[in-house]
Amino acid sequence: MNRYTTRTAVLEVILILVGIVFISPLVILVSLALRTPTAEPGFLGFTWPLNFGNFATAWTESAMGASLMNSALITAISVALIVLFASTAAYTLASKTQGWSRGLFYLFLAGFLFPGQLAMLPLYLWFAKIGLVGTPWAVIAINVGGFLPFAIFLYSTFLRDLPREYEEAATIDGARPTRAFISIVFPLLRPITGTIVILAGLAIWNDFFTPLLYLSGSDTSTAPLSVYSFVSQYSANWPLIFAALIISVIPILVAYFLMQRFIIRGFASGLKG
Protein backbone atom coordinates (compact mmCIF):
# COMPACT_ATOMS: atom_id res chain seq x y z
CA MET A 1 0.00 0.00 0.00
CA ASN A 2 1.40 3.35 -1.06
CA ARG A 3 1.26 5.70 1.92
CA TYR A 4 2.61 8.68 -0.02
CA THR A 5 -0.61 10.33 -1.14
CA THR A 6 -1.48 13.61 -2.76
CA ARG A 7 -2.35 15.00 0.67
CA THR A 8 1.15 14.11 1.92
CA ALA A 9 2.74 15.85 -1.06
CA VAL A 10 0.66 18.98 -0.50
CA LEU A 11 1.61 19.06 3.19
CA GLU A 12 5.29 18.69 2.30
CA VAL A 13 5.10 21.59 -0.14
CA ILE A 14 3.34 23.74 2.48
CA LEU A 15 5.96 22.91 5.11
CA ILE A 16 8.78 23.71 2.68
CA LEU A 17 7.19 27.08 1.87
CA VAL A 18 6.72 27.84 5.57
CA GLY A 19 10.38 26.92 6.19
CA ILE A 20 11.47 29.26 3.40
CA VAL A 21 9.41 32.09 4.90
CA PHE A 22 10.99 31.60 8.33
CA ILE A 23 14.58 31.23 7.07
CA SER A 24 14.43 34.13 4.60
CA PRO A 25 15.04 36.88 7.24
CA LEU A 26 18.10 34.98 8.49
CA VAL A 27 19.50 34.66 4.96
CA ILE A 28 18.93 38.38 4.34
CA LEU A 29 20.59 39.22 7.67
CA VAL A 30 23.69 37.18 6.80
CA SER A 31 23.85 38.61 3.27
CA LEU A 32 23.72 42.18 4.59
CA ALA A 33 26.42 41.42 7.16
CA LEU A 34 28.78 40.18 4.41
CA ARG A 35 28.47 43.25 2.20
CA THR A 36 31.15 45.66 1.15
CA PRO A 37 30.48 49.36 1.74
CA THR A 38 30.20 49.92 -2.02
CA ALA A 39 27.48 47.28 -2.55
CA GLU A 40 24.13 48.31 -3.99
CA PRO A 41 21.97 49.30 -0.97
CA GLY A 42 18.60 48.20 -2.33
CA PHE A 43 19.59 44.61 -3.17
CA LEU A 44 18.80 42.04 -0.43
CA GLY A 45 20.77 39.08 -1.78
CA PHE A 46 24.44 38.15 -1.52
CA THR A 47 26.94 40.42 -3.23
CA TRP A 48 30.45 39.45 -4.28
CA PRO A 49 33.04 39.42 -2.96
CA LEU A 50 31.83 38.42 0.50
CA ASN A 51 33.33 40.67 3.16
CA PHE A 52 33.95 38.47 6.22
CA GLY A 53 36.11 41.23 7.66
CA ASN A 54 32.92 42.97 8.84
CA PHE A 55 32.71 40.54 11.75
CA ALA A 56 36.26 41.26 12.90
CA THR A 57 35.71 44.99 12.55
CA ALA A 58 32.40 44.83 14.42
CA TRP A 59 34.02 42.81 17.21
CA THR A 60 36.96 45.16 17.75
CA GLU A 61 35.39 48.57 17.12
CA SER A 62 32.38 47.98 19.38
CA ALA A 63 34.24 46.14 22.18
CA MET A 64 31.75 43.32 21.67
CA GLY A 65 33.63 40.87 23.88
CA ALA A 66 33.21 42.97 27.03
CA SER A 67 29.63 43.80 26.07
CA LEU A 68 28.71 40.13 25.72
CA MET A 69 30.19 39.42 29.15
CA ASN A 70 28.17 42.28 30.65
CA SER A 71 24.98 41.07 28.96
CA ALA A 72 25.58 37.52 30.19
CA LEU A 73 26.21 38.74 33.74
CA ILE A 74 23.14 40.98 33.81
CA THR A 75 20.91 38.31 32.28
CA ALA A 76 22.10 35.49 34.56
CA ILE A 77 21.78 37.49 37.79
CA SER A 78 18.42 38.99 36.79
CA VAL A 79 16.90 35.62 35.83
CA ALA A 80 18.22 33.95 39.00
CA LEU A 81 16.74 36.67 41.22
CA ILE A 82 13.43 36.58 39.34
CA VAL A 83 13.13 32.82 39.85
CA LEU A 84 14.15 33.08 43.52
CA PHE A 85 11.84 35.95 44.49
CA ALA A 86 8.88 34.94 42.32
CA SER A 87 8.84 31.26 43.33
CA THR A 88 9.13 31.95 47.07
CA ALA A 89 6.57 34.76 46.97
CA ALA A 90 4.12 32.70 44.92
CA TYR A 91 4.57 29.70 47.24
CA THR A 92 3.74 31.84 50.27
CA LEU A 93 0.72 33.44 48.58
CA ALA A 94 -0.60 30.13 47.25
CA SER A 95 -0.19 28.23 50.54
CA LYS A 96 -1.91 30.83 52.72
CA THR A 97 -5.69 31.05 52.87
CA GLN A 98 -5.96 34.34 54.76
CA GLY A 99 -7.49 37.33 53.08
CA TRP A 100 -4.22 39.26 53.10
CA SER A 101 -2.59 36.71 50.76
CA ARG A 102 -5.23 37.25 48.07
CA GLY A 103 -5.01 41.00 48.48
CA LEU A 104 -1.23 40.90 48.20
CA PHE A 105 -1.52 38.70 45.11
CA TYR A 106 -3.73 41.28 43.41
CA LEU A 107 -1.33 44.00 44.52
CA PHE A 108 1.45 42.21 42.63
CA LEU A 109 -0.83 41.88 39.61
CA ALA A 110 -1.38 45.64 39.68
CA GLY A 111 2.09 45.87 38.18
CA PHE A 112 0.50 44.88 34.87
CA LEU A 113 -1.72 47.97 34.89
CA PHE A 114 0.97 50.64 35.11
CA PRO A 115 3.39 51.20 32.22
CA GLY A 116 7.01 51.32 33.21
CA GLN A 117 7.42 54.74 31.59
CA LEU A 118 5.45 56.31 34.46
CA ALA A 119 8.18 55.41 36.95
CA MET A 120 11.11 56.03 34.61
CA LEU A 121 12.02 59.52 35.86
CA PRO A 122 11.60 58.95 39.63
CA LEU A 123 13.46 55.64 39.44
CA TYR A 124 16.33 57.24 37.54
CA LEU A 125 16.56 60.07 40.06
CA TRP A 126 16.47 57.62 42.96
CA PHE A 127 19.17 55.38 41.45
CA ALA A 128 21.28 58.46 40.74
CA LYS A 129 20.89 59.57 44.36
CA ILE A 130 22.20 56.26 45.72
CA GLY A 131 24.98 56.07 43.13
CA LEU A 132 23.78 53.10 41.02
CA VAL A 133 23.43 54.91 37.69
CA GLY A 134 26.19 53.72 35.39
CA THR A 135 26.42 50.31 37.09
CA PRO A 136 24.85 46.97 36.05
CA TRP A 137 22.97 46.79 39.37
CA ALA A 138 20.55 49.48 38.30
CA VAL A 139 19.71 47.51 35.15
CA ILE A 140 19.38 44.29 37.15
CA ALA A 141 17.01 45.94 39.66
CA ILE A 142 14.80 47.29 36.87
CA ASN A 143 14.73 43.91 35.12
CA VAL A 144 13.80 42.02 38.28
CA GLY A 145 11.15 44.50 39.38
CA GLY A 146 9.62 44.71 35.92
CA PHE A 147 9.32 40.94 35.40
CA LEU A 148 8.27 39.93 38.93
CA PRO A 149 4.49 40.51 38.56
CA PHE A 150 4.31 38.26 35.50
CA ALA A 151 6.52 35.58 37.07
CA ILE A 152 4.54 35.59 40.34
CA PHE A 153 1.31 35.25 38.35
CA LEU A 154 2.65 32.22 36.45
CA TYR A 155 4.04 30.54 39.56
CA SER A 156 0.89 31.18 41.61
CA THR A 157 -1.38 29.77 38.90
CA PHE A 158 0.80 26.67 38.61
CA LEU A 159 1.08 26.18 42.37
CA ARG A 160 -2.68 26.27 42.88
CA ASP A 161 -3.00 23.24 40.59
CA LEU A 162 -0.33 21.23 42.42
CA PRO A 163 -1.63 18.39 44.64
CA ARG A 164 -0.95 19.23 48.28
CA GLU A 165 -0.26 15.59 49.13
CA TYR A 166 3.42 15.93 48.26
CA GLU A 167 3.95 18.82 50.67
CA GLU A 168 1.78 17.22 53.37
CA ALA A 169 3.80 14.00 53.17
CA ALA A 170 7.02 15.98 53.64
CA THR A 171 5.50 17.81 56.62
CA ILE A 172 4.48 14.52 58.23
CA ASP A 173 8.07 13.31 57.82
CA GLY A 174 9.22 16.31 59.83
CA ALA A 175 10.28 18.68 57.04
CA ARG A 176 9.92 22.37 57.79
CA PRO A 177 8.17 24.61 55.19
CA THR A 178 11.51 25.84 53.82
CA ARG A 179 12.83 22.29 53.39
CA ALA A 180 9.51 21.15 51.89
CA PHE A 181 9.67 23.95 49.34
CA ILE A 182 13.29 23.32 48.37
CA SER A 183 13.11 19.52 48.26
CA ILE A 184 9.53 18.85 47.14
CA VAL A 185 7.71 21.87 45.70
CA PHE A 186 10.41 23.65 43.70
CA PRO A 187 11.43 20.54 41.69
CA LEU A 188 7.78 20.21 40.69
CA LEU A 189 7.92 23.75 39.30
CA ARG A 190 10.41 22.83 36.57
CA PRO A 191 7.99 23.34 33.65
CA ILE A 192 6.94 26.83 34.67
CA THR A 193 10.48 27.70 35.78
CA GLY A 194 11.72 26.77 32.31
CA THR A 195 9.08 29.02 30.76
CA ILE A 196 10.05 31.96 32.98
CA VAL A 197 13.78 31.45 32.36
CA ILE A 198 13.26 31.47 28.58
CA LEU A 199 10.91 34.47 28.49
CA ALA A 200 12.89 36.54 30.99
CA GLY A 201 16.28 35.58 29.54
CA LEU A 202 15.34 36.55 25.98
CA ALA A 203 13.70 39.80 27.06
CA ILE A 204 16.62 40.88 29.26
CA TRP A 205 19.32 39.88 26.75
CA ASN A 206 17.62 41.84 23.95
CA ASP A 207 16.65 44.83 26.10
CA PHE A 208 17.97 48.06 24.66
CA PHE A 209 16.20 50.93 26.41
CA THR A 210 17.05 50.13 30.05
CA PRO A 211 20.83 49.77 29.48
CA LEU A 212 20.75 52.87 27.25
CA LEU A 213 19.13 54.87 30.04
CA TYR A 214 21.19 53.65 32.99
CA LEU A 215 24.56 52.81 31.41
CA SER A 216 25.04 55.73 29.00
CA GLY A 217 28.24 57.61 29.70
CA SER A 218 29.79 54.76 31.65
CA ASP A 219 32.39 52.17 30.71
CA THR A 220 29.79 49.39 30.96
CA SER A 221 27.95 48.39 27.80
CA THR A 222 25.69 45.54 26.69
CA ALA A 223 25.40 43.74 23.37
CA PRO A 224 22.45 45.85 22.05
CA LEU A 225 24.35 49.03 22.94
CA SER A 226 27.41 47.77 21.07
CA VAL A 227 25.26 47.18 17.99
CA TYR A 228 23.86 50.69 18.33
CA SER A 229 27.37 52.16 18.46
CA PHE A 230 27.54 51.92 14.64
CA VAL A 231 24.59 54.29 14.28
CA SER A 232 25.42 57.99 14.16
CA GLN A 233 23.23 61.07 13.86
CA TYR A 234 23.42 61.29 10.08
CA SER A 235 24.44 57.82 8.90
CA ALA A 236 24.56 54.14 9.80
CA ASN A 237 27.09 51.51 8.81
CA TRP A 238 24.59 48.76 8.00
CA PRO A 239 27.06 45.93 7.20
CA LEU A 240 28.76 46.41 10.57
CA ILE A 241 25.39 46.75 12.32
CA PHE A 242 24.17 43.41 10.95
CA ALA A 243 27.53 41.74 11.62
CA ALA A 244 27.43 42.94 15.23
CA LEU A 245 23.80 41.81 15.47
CA ILE A 246 24.72 38.28 14.38
CA ILE A 247 27.57 38.19 16.91
CA SER A 248 25.23 39.33 19.70
CA VAL A 249 22.67 36.64 18.84
CA ILE A 250 25.14 33.72 18.78
CA PRO A 251 25.54 33.35 22.61
CA ILE A 252 21.81 33.13 23.26
CA LEU A 253 21.42 30.59 20.43
CA VAL A 254 24.30 28.49 21.77
CA ALA A 255 22.79 28.60 25.26
CA TYR A 256 19.44 27.45 23.90
CA PHE A 257 20.89 24.56 21.91
CA LEU A 258 22.94 23.42 24.91
CA MET A 259 19.96 23.60 27.25
CA GLN A 260 17.13 22.54 24.94
CA ARG A 261 17.26 18.92 26.15
CA PHE A 262 16.79 20.03 29.75
CA ILE A 263 14.19 22.65 28.81
CA ILE A 264 12.10 20.16 26.84
CA ARG A 265 12.49 17.57 29.61
CA GLY A 266 11.30 20.13 32.12
CA PHE A 267 8.28 21.01 30.00
CA ALA A 268 7.41 17.35 29.44
CA SER A 269 7.98 16.21 33.00
CA GLY A 270 5.04 18.07 34.50
CA LEU A 271 4.29 16.56 37.87
CA LYS A 272 6.40 13.48 37.19
CA GLY A 273 9.54 15.27 38.48
Secondary structure as the mmCIF struct_conf table of DSSP 4:
data_model
#
loop_
_struct_conf.conf_type_id
_struct_conf.id
_struct_conf.beg_label_comp_id
_struct_conf.beg_label_asym_id
_struct_conf.beg_label_seq_id
_struct_conf.end_label_comp_id
_struct_conf.end_label_asym_id
_struct_conf.end_label_seq_id
HELX_RH_AL_P HELX_RH_AL_P1 THR A 6 ALA A 33
TURN_TY1_P TURN_TY1_P1 LEU A 34 LEU A 34
TURN_TY1_P TURN_TY1_P2 PRO A 37 THR A 38
BEND BEND1 ALA A 39 ALA A 39
TURN_TY1_P TURN_TY1_P3 PRO A 41 GLY A 42
BEND BEND2 GLY A 45 GLY A 45
BEND BEND3 TRP A 48 PRO A 49
TURN_TY1_P TURN_TY1_P4 PHE A 52 PHE A 52
HELX_RH_AL_P HELX_RH_AL_P2 GLY A 53 GLU A 61
TURN_TY1_P TURN_TY1_P5 SER A 62 ALA A 63
HELX_RH_AL_P HELX_RH_AL_P3 MET A 64 SER A 95
BEND BEND4 GLN A 98 GLN A 98
HELX_RH_AL_P HELX_RH_AL_P4 GLY A 99 LEU A 109
HELX_RH_3T_P HELX_RH_3T_P1 ALA A 110 PHE A 112
TURN_TY1_P TURN_TY1_P6 LEU A 113 LEU A 113
BEND BEND5 PHE A 114 PHE A 114
HELX_RH_3T_P HELX_RH_3T_P2 GLY A 116 ALA A 119
HELX_RH_AL_P HELX_RH_AL_P5 MET A 120 LYS A 129
TURN_TY1_P TURN_TY1_P7 ILE A 130 GLY A 131
TURN_TY1_P TURN_TY1_P8 VAL A 133 GLY A 134
BEND BEND6 THR A 135 THR A 135
HELX_RH_AL_P HELX_RH_AL_P6 PRO A 136 ARG A 160
TURN_TY1_P TURN_TY1_P9 ASP A 161 ASP A 161
BEND BEND7 LEU A 162 LEU A 162
TURN_TY1_P TURN_TY1_P10 ARG A 164 ARG A 164
HELX_RH_AL_P HELX_RH_AL_P7 GLU A 165 ILE A 172
TURN_TY1_P TURN_TY1_P11 ASP A 173 GLY A 174
HELX_RH_AL_P HELX_RH_AL_P8 PRO A 177 ALA A 180
HELX_RH_PI_P HELX_RH_PI_P1 PHE A 181 VAL A 185
HELX_RH_AL_P HELX_RH_AL_P9 PHE A 186 LEU A 188
TURN_TY1_P TURN_TY1_P12 LEU A 189 LEU A 189
HELX_RH_AL_P HELX_RH_AL_P10 ARG A 190 ASN A 206
HELX_RH_AL_P HELX_RH_AL_P11 PHE A 209 LEU A 215
TURN_TY1_P TURN_TY1_P13 SER A 216 GLY A 217
BEND BEND8 SER A 218 ASP A 219
HELX_RH_AL_P HELX_RH_AL_P12 ALA A 223 TYR A 228
TURN_TY1_P TURN_TY1_P14 SER A 229 PHE A 230
STRN STRN1 VAL A 231 VAL A 231
BEND BEND9 GLN A 233 TYR A 234
STRN STRN2 ALA A 236 ALA A 236
HELX_RH_AL_P HELX_RH_AL_P13 TRP A 238 SER A 269
HELX_RH_3T_P HELX_RH_3T_P3 GLY A 270 LYS A 272
#
